[in-house]
Amino acid sequence: MPDDYIHDLARKWLAGTATEEEIDILMQWYGKEEMDMVRNEEHSRKRYLSTVWWMAAAIMIAAGIWALYPKKVEKKLVIYVPKEQQNRIVLPDSSIVWLNADSKLLYNEDLQHREVTLSGEAFFDVKKAAKPFVIKAGGSTTTVLGTRFNIKAYEGEPTAITVASGKIKVEDEQKRISVLTTNEQITLEQTTDSAIERTVNATAYHAWINGGFEVNNESFDAIANMLSRKYDVAFRFENEALKKCTFIASFDEHTSMERVLELLCKINNSTFRISQDRKEVYISGKGCSQ
């Protein structure tokens, strides 16, 4: 591999602009060069030493120490759960996470590193420890010591954080801090910069971990998003007013999509049609306001 390219990667690494792929290439090169030094002739060793000492000096300056060791790269793991599926994960600190459909969790394999990043929905059962457990999701930072709670933070939707037991601290992008306890929920709407706290039945907001789901005054649009992820279908509303209709309902894990739609449409004066390939659902009708 050309020296100029390696030097360029090292400079980017020092500046903090190297991608994970570039860091991997740099570390792989370092390990390969060590093996080459054993096999190569004396003139090759001199060339290797010139390059490696340049790298070593850069590493020592960046780390602030005079020791010839390559930078330790933190290993982060990403778990993605596709539509129609759910997954249960045990983190290195023994905390348990249930990931809902179309959700992604990023975490460090280090036992002491209790920080994760969530995109989508997850229910957390955090093991109590002296070091706080931190979750970054949907423009919010949630900090806990040991508790159970649900975070729903899908892109383009409000972020809802609901406490099943214990106490948590939530901070939004405006640095507003809220402390929530059992059966309390905060909803953060980034588009309107609003934060709404209310008392709820927390069980309804993590019923999905057992396969069912409950809705408490949710709009048809929000429910369509849930069903889209649960059954991997796209919803088309032929009347925009239908999206604003709200529902209170509960469905167990055995309820089919057709049965859910039958009940919802019966309540709000609408009908549904499923495409032949079962990938799209069309909702039509006058809507709840008529």
C-alpha positions in Angstrom: 0.0 0.0 0.0 1.5 3.4 -1.0 3.1 5.4 1.8 1.4 8.6 0.8 -2.0 6.9 1.2 -1.1 5.6 4.6 0.2 9.0 5.7 -3.0 10.6 4.5 -5.1 8.2 6.5 -3.0 8.9 9.6 -3.4 12.6 9.2 -7.2 12.2 8.9 -7.2 9.9 11.9 -5.3 12.6 14.0 -7.8 15.3 12.8 -10.7 13.1 13.8 -12.1 13.0 10.2 -11.3 9.4 9.3 -14.2 7.1 8.7 -14.5 3.8 10.4 -13.6 2.0 7.2 -10.4 4.2 6.9 -9.5 3.5 10.5 -9.9 -0.3 9.8 -7.6 0.0 6.8 -5.0 1.9 8.9 -5.0 -0.7 11.6 -4.9 -3.6 9.2 -2.0 -2.0 7.4 -0.2 -1.6 10.8 -0.6 -5.3 11.6 0.5 -6.4 8.1 3.6 -4.3 8.2 4.6 -5.9 11.4 4.5 -9.3 9.7 6.3 -8.0 6.6 9.2 -6.7 8.8 9.9 -10.3 9.9 10.0 -11.7 6.4 11.6 -8.9 4.4 15.3 -8.1 3.7 17.2 -5.4 5.5 16.4 -2.6 3.0 12.7 -3.3 3.3 13.0 -3.1 7.1 14.5 0.4 6.8 11.6 1.5 4.6 9.1 0.0 7.1 10.7 1.6 10.1 10.7 5.0 8.5 6.9 4.8 7.9 6.1 3.1 11.2 8.1 5.6 13.2 6.2 8.4 11.4 2.9 6.7 12.4 4.1 6.0 15.9 5.1 9.6 16.5 1.7 10.7 15.3 0.0 8.3 17.6 2.0 9.3 20.6 1.3 13.0 20.0 -2.4 12.4 19.7 -2.5 10.2 22.8 -0.3 12.5 24.8 2.0 9.7 25.8 5.4 8.4 24.7 4.7 4.8 24.1 4.8 2.9 20.8 1.3 1.4 20.6 -1.4 1.8 17.9 -4.6 3.5 18.9 -7.2 1.2 20.4 -10.3 1.3 18.3 -13.6 1.0 20.2 -15.7 -1.8 18.8 -19.3 -0.8 18.3 -22.0 -3.2 17.4 -25.2 -2.4 15.4 -28.4 -4.5 15.6 -31.1 -3.9 13.1 -34.5 -5.5 13.2 -36.4 -5.5 9.9 -40.2 -5.0 9.5 -42.5 -7.8 10.7 -39.9 -8.9 13.3 -38.8 -8.2 16.9 -35.6 -9.1 18.8 -34.5 -9.4 22.4 -30.9 -8.4 23.1 -28.8 -8.8 26.2 -26.2 -6.0 26.4 -22.7 -6.5 27.9 -23.8 -5.0 31.2 -26.6 -7.6 31.4 -29.3 -5.0 30.6 -32.1 -6.3 28.3 -33.5 -4.6 25.3 -36.5 -5.6 23.2 -36.2 -4.0 19.7 -39.4 -3.5 17.7 -39.7 -3.8 13.9 -37.7 -1.5 11.7 -35.4 -0.4 14.6 -31.7 0.0 15.0 -29.5 -0.1 18.2 -25.9 1.0 18.3 -23.9 0.0 21.4 -20.3 -0.6 22.6 -19.1 -4.1 23.4 -17.2 -2.7 26.4 -19.0 -3.8 29.6 -18.2 -0.4 31.3 -19.5 1.7 28.4 -23.2 2.1 29.2 -24.4 4.3 26.3 -26.5 3.3 23.3 -28.1 5.1 20.3 -31.6 4.1 19.2 -33.4 4.7 16.0 -36.9 3.2 16.1 -38.6 1.7 19.2 -37.2 -0.3 22.1 -38.2 -1.4 25.6 -35.3 -1.3 28.1 -34.9 -3.3 31.3 -31.7 -1.7 32.6 -29.6 -3.4 35.2 -28.9 -1.2 38.2 -25.3 -0.1 38.5 -23.3 2.9 39.9 -22.6 4.2 36.4 -25.6 5.7 34.6 -27.1 4.1 31.5 -27.6 6.6 28.6 -29.8 6.3 25.6 -29.7 8.8 22.7 -32.8 8.8 20.5 -34.8 11.2 18.4 -33.1 14.3 19.6 -33.3 13.3 23.3 -30.9 11.9 25.9 -32.3 9.6 28.5 -30.3 8.9 31.7 -31.1 6.1 34.2 -29.5 4.0 36.8 -31.8 1.0 36.8 -35.4 1.0 35.5 -37.8 -0.2 32.8 -39.1 2.1 30.1 -40.1 2.3 26.5 -38.6 4.7 23.9 -40.3 5.3 20.5 -38.2 7.4 18.2 -38.8 6.6 14.6 -37.5 9.1 12.0 -40.2 11.7 11.1 -42.4 10.9 14.1 -42.6 12.4 17.6 -40.3 10.8 20.2 -42.3 9.2 23.1 -40.6 8.0 26.3 -42.7 6.1 28.8 -41.7 4.8 32.2 -42.9 1.4 33.3 -41.1 1.4 36.6 -38.4 3.5 38.4 -37.2 7.0 37.5 -35.5 8.5 34.5 -34.1 11.9 33.4 -34.8 13.1 29.9 -33.0 16.0 28.2 -34.0 17.4 24.8 -32.1 19.3 22.2 -33.0 22.6 23.9 -31.4 21.3 27.1 -34.8 21.1 28.8 -34.7 18.5 31.5 -37.7 16.4 32.7 -37.7 13.7 35.5 -40.3 11.0 34.9 -41.5 8.2 37.2 -43.7 5.1 36.8 -46.6 5.6 34.3 -45.4 9.0 33.2 -44.6 9.9 29.6 -43.0 12.7 27.7 -43.6 13.3 24.0 -41.1 15.4 22.1 -42.1 17.0 18.8 -39.0 18.3 17.0 -41.0 20.1 14.2 -42.9 22.3 16.7 -40.2 22.3 19.5 -42.8 21.1 22.0 -42.5 18.8 25.0 -45.7 17.3 26.5 -45.8 15.3 29.8 -48.7 13.3 30.9 -49.8 10.3 33.0 -50.5 7.1 31.1 -51.0 3.4 31.5 -47.4 2.4 30.7 -48.4 -1.2 29.9 -50.2 -0.1 26.8 -46.9 1.3 25.4 -44.9 -1.8 25.6 -47.6 -4.4 24.9 -45.8 -4.9 21.5 -43.0 -6.9 23.2 -45.6 -9.8 23.6 -46.8 -9.5 20.0 -49.9 -7.4 20.5 -50.4 -3.6 20.6 -52.6 -1.1 22.2 -53.5 2.4 21.1 -54.7 5.2 23.4 -56.2 8.1 21.6 -53.8 7.6 18.7 -54.5 9.0 15.2 -55.2 6.7 12.2 -52.0 8.0 10.7 -49.9 7.0 13.7 -51.6 3.6 13.8 -50.9 3.1 10.1 -47.3 3.6 10.8 -47.4 0.9 13.5 -49.2 -1.5 11.2 -46.8 -0.7 8.3 -43.8 -1.9 10.4 -45.7 -4.8 12.0 -47.0 -6.3 8.7 -44.5 -4.7 6.2 -47.2 -2.9 4.1 -47.6 0.7 2.8 -50.8 2.7 3.6 -52.5 5.0 1.2 -55.2 7.4 2.5 -57.6 8.4 -0.3 -59.1 11.0 2.1 -56.5 13.0 4.1 -59.1 13.7 6.8 -59.1 10.0 7.7 -55.5 10.4 9.1 -56.7 12.6 11.9 -59.3 10.2 13.3 -58.3 8.9 16.7 -58.8 5.5 18.4 -58.7 3.6 21.7 -58.2 -0.1 21.0 -56.3 -3.2 22.1 -55.2 -6.1 19.9 -53.5 -9.3 21.0 -50.7 -11.2 19.1 -53.2 -13.4 17.3 -55.1 -10.6 15.6 -54.6 -10.5 11.9 -54.1 -7.3 9.9 -57.4 -7.7 8.2 -59.2 -8.0 11.6 -57.5 -4.9 12.9 -58.5 -2.9 9.8 -62.1 -4.2 9.9 -62.5 -2.8 13.5 -60.7 0.5 12.8 -62.6 1.2 9.6 -65.9 0.3 11.2 -65.3 2.8 14.0 -64.4 5.8 11.7 -66.8 5.3 8.8 -64.3 4.1 6.3 -63.3 1.0 4.2 -60.1 -0.6 3.3 -58.7 -2.5 0.3 -55.5 -4.7 0.2 -53.5 -4.9 -3.0 -53.1 -8.3 -4.7 -49.4 -8.5 -3.7 -50.4 -7.6 -0.1 -47.9 -4.8 0.0 -50.3 -1.8 0.0 -53.5 -0.9 1.9 -55.9 1.7 0.6 -58.2 3.5 3.1 -61.2 5.4 1.8 -64.4 6.9 3.1 -65.9 10.1 4.5 -64.0 9.9 7.8 -64.8 10.5 11.4 -65.7 14.1 11.0 -68.7 13.4 8.7 
